[in-house]
Amino acid sequence: MFSILACLLAALGLAGIVLVVSGGLGRIGRVPDRIQTRGPFELVTHTGYRDQYYSIRYRGKPFLLDGRAGEYDDSTISYRYFNSLITFGNVPAAVVHVGDPNNTGFFYLVHEVDGEARADHLSESRSGVSANWLDGRDGGGTRSMTLHRAEFGEGRWLLLGDQCVLDTRTLQSYRFELPMGYFLSPFKAPLGLSPDEKSFIRLASANDDSDHLLVIRFTDGHAYALPIDRDTMRFHEIEQLDPAWIDHHFEWKRTDDGDVLQVRAGFTPLPFRGRLSTDRVAGYREYRLPPSSPAIFDLMVEFAIRELRATRTDEAGDPTEADLLLGGIPLHIGYYTDHATVYAPHGASSEAVLVFARKFDEALRSGRFDEHFLPSRVDPTSESE
């Protein structure tokens, strides 16, 4: 018995050596490369142990990119593999990102010129990798800063990082500097493109933490800022900002120098509304009002009881907390520092929160509770939720 076991172990050991020498262990369980063709280029996605990385073959041969490197852009290196790979439509070209994806990195355009593959430096990126259509449908949405393999559909103007716009029709790029004293909201996608397609809008803050729309005319690098009046525009959370919100409060004016963004004269303030956040995995919902006076708490409890036929289940003595049943489902209303919030107790269904949020927003649209809202202060946590 021992001799048979020894022979088996020896055979397995020999097989292991053969696998190592032949590279067989490296192939066990490996995900095959994914290859896509764009004109003379083959775009290769490699799947490693923990992540993906990319390379390009030009007319069947590996493409090497001699590009910039270093934290201070003070060296060069030959890149065979790339952090990110971006394509747009069926254009026979690609944008790649090299360097440190979390600190100093670099965008390059890989395309064919006069029968040869060429890599043109586009711009630097200082933190994260991102790309967005300026003329797309994601205006004002959440901006990914960890872009890997991106395939963009129809569009023309592609923002790469924060300081370069690529015309995907002509492959001409526009690099620009950002004005001093303003800080872009990193996770907020661009908010709109001017009708003449020369300028676009980003959300930014100034040194004093005031909020602004930064308008960048990428064709010549000119930029200017318009302050957001938090009170008259009732701006209290990042998610409010989208192209519709911009169009309600601002308008483009045609000038000899191109379209210029201005505050829309005589706009009607939008109604107040709460923010409904949902955790789909945990089934949790929370409805949170903008900054408001403590009096809003009693009004919300009264609204739930009189208009939604809720019943209060605790002793009505706490001026900041109330437990109720709405349609037989538990509901909690609380007031904390400067705002009211509604949520379901731990483990309970959150359907009552959804019902309350919809009905109370309807009441807010009528303006009946306007006097109880405080001057707006943007919620610093809203962008990351």
Secondary structure in CASP SS format (residue, H / E / C, confidence):
PFRMAT SS
TARGET T0000
AUTHOR 0000-0000-0000
METHOD secondary structure of the structure
MODEL  1
M C 1.00
F H 1.00
S H 1.00
I H 1.00
L H 1.00
A H 1.00
C H 1.00
L H 1.00
L H 1.00
A H 1.00
A H 1.00
L H 1.00
G H 1.00
L H 1.00
A H 1.00
G H 1.00
I H 1.00
V H 1.00
L H 1.00
V H 1.00
V H 1.00
S H 1.00
G C 1.00
G H 1.00
L H 1.00
G H 1.00
R H 1.00
I C 1.00
G C 1.00
R C 1.00
V C 1.00
P C 1.00
D C 1.00
R E 1.00
I E 1.00
Q E 1.00
T E 1.00
R E 1.00
G C 1.00
P C 1.00
F E 1.00
E E 1.00
L E 1.00
V E 1.00
T E 1.00
H E 1.00
T E 1.00
G C 1.00
Y C 1.00
R C 1.00
D C 1.00
Q E 1.00
Y E 1.00
Y E 1.00
S E 1.00
I E 1.00
R E 1.00
Y E 1.00
R C 1.00
G C 1.00
K E 1.00
P E 1.00
F C 1.00
L C 1.00
L E 1.00
D E 1.00
G E 1.00
R E 1.00
A E 1.00
G C 1.00
E C 1.00
Y C 1.00
D C 1.00
D C 1.00
S E 1.00
T E 1.00
I E 1.00
S E 1.00
Y E 1.00
R C 1.00
Y C 1.00
F E 1.00
N C 1.00
S E 1.00
L E 1.00
I E 1.00
T E 1.00
F E 1.00
G C 1.00
N C 1.00
V C 1.00
P C 1.00
A E 1.00
A E 1.00
V E 1.00
V E 1.00
H E 1.00
V E 1.00
G E 1.00
D C 1.00
P C 1.00
N C 1.00
N C 1.00
T C 1.00
G E 1.00
F E 1.00
F E 1.00
Y E 1.00
L E 1.00
V E 1.00
H E 1.00
E E 1.00
V E 1.00
D C 1.00
G C 1.00
E E 1.00
A E 1.00
R E 1.00
A E 1.00
D E 1.00
H E 1.00
L E 1.00
S E 1.00
E E 1.00
S E 1.00
R C 1.00
S C 1.00
G C 1.00
V E 1.00
S C 1.00
A E 1.00
N E 1.00
W E 1.00
L C 1.00
D C 1.00
G C 1.00
R C 1.00
D C 1.00
G C 1.00
G C 1.00
G C 1.00
T E 1.00
R C 1.00
S C 1.00
M C 1.00
T E 1.00
L C 1.00
H C 1.00
R E 1.00
A E 1.00
E E 1.00
F E 1.00
G C 1.00
E C 1.00
G C 1.00
R C 1.00
W E 1.00
L E 1.00
L E 1.00
L E 1.00
G C 1.00
D C 1.00
Q C 1.00
C E 1.00
V E 1.00
L E 1.00
D E 1.00
T C 1.00
R C 1.00
T C 1.00
L C 1.00
Q E 1.00
S E 1.00
Y E 1.00
R E 1.00
F C 1.00
E C 1.00
L C 1.00
P C 1.00
M C 1.00
G C 1.00
Y E 1.00
F E 1.00
L E 1.00
S C 1.00
P C 1.00
F C 1.00
K E 1.00
A C 1.00
P C 1.00
L C 1.00
G E 1.00
L E 1.00
S C 1.00
P C 1.00
D C 1.00
E C 1.00
K C 1.00
S E 1.00
F E 1.00
I E 1.00
R E 1.00
L E 1.00
A E 1.00
S E 1.00
A E 1.00
N C 1.00
D C 1.00
D C 1.00
S C 1.00
D E 1.00
H E 1.00
L E 1.00
L E 1.00
V E 1.00
I E 1.00
R E 1.00
F C 1.00
T C 1.00
D C 1.00
G C 1.00
H E 1.00
A E 1.00
Y E 1.00
A E 1.00
L E 1.00
P E 1.00
I C 1.00
D C 1.00
R C 1.00
D C 1.00
T C 1.00
M C 1.00
R C 1.00
F C 1.00
H C 1.00
E C 1.00
I H 1.00
E H 1.00
Q H 1.00
L C 1.00
D C 1.00
P H 1.00
A H 1.00
W H 1.00
I H 1.00
D H 1.00
H H 1.00
H H 1.00
F E 1.00
E E 1.00
W E 1.00
K E 1.00
R E 1.00
T E 1.00
D C 1.00
D C 1.00
G E 1.00
D E 1.00
V E 1.00
L E 1.00
Q E 1.00
V E 1.00
R C 1.00
A C 1.00
G C 1.00
F C 1.00
T C 1.00
P C 1.00
L C 1.00
P C 1.00
F C 1.00
R C 1.00
G C 1.00
R E 1.00
L E 1.00
S E 1.00
T E 1.00
D E 1.00
R C 1.00
V C 1.00
A C 1.00
G C 1.00
Y E 1.00
R E 1.00
E E 1.00
Y E 1.00
R E 1.00
L C 1.00
P C 1.00
P C 1.00
S E 1.00
S C 1.00
P C 1.00
A H 1.00
I H 1.00
F H 1.00
D H 1.00
L H 1.00
M H 1.00
V H 1.00
E H 1.00
F H 1.00
A H 1.00
I H 1.00
R H 1.00
E H 1.00
L C 1.00
R C 1.00
A C 1.00
T E 1.00
R E 1.00
T C 1.00
D C 1.00
E C 1.00
A C 1.00
G C 1.00
D C 1.00
P C 1.00
T C 1.00
E E 1.00
A E 1.00
D E 1.00
L E 1.00
L E 1.00
L E 1.00
G C 1.00
G C 1.00
I E 1.00
P E 1.00
L E 1.00
H E 1.00
I E 1.00
G E 1.00
Y E 1.00
Y E 1.00
T C 1.00
D C 1.00
H E 1.00
A E 1.00
T E 1.00
V E 1.00
Y E 1.00
A C 1.00
P C 1.00
H C 1.00
G C 1.00
A C 1.00
S C 1.00
S C 1.00
E H 1.00
A H 1.00
V H 1.00
L H 1.00
V H 1.00
F H 1.00
A H 1.00
R H 1.00
K H 1.00
F H 1.00
D H 1.00
E H 1.00
A H 1.00
L H 1.00
R H 1.00
S C 1.00
G C 1.00
R C 1.00
F C 1.00
D H 1.00
E H 1.00
H H 1.00
F E 1.00
L C 1.00
P C 1.00
S C 1.00
R C 1.00
V C 1.00
D C 1.00
P C 1.00
T C 1.00
S H 1.00
E H 1.00
S H 1.00
E C 1.00
END
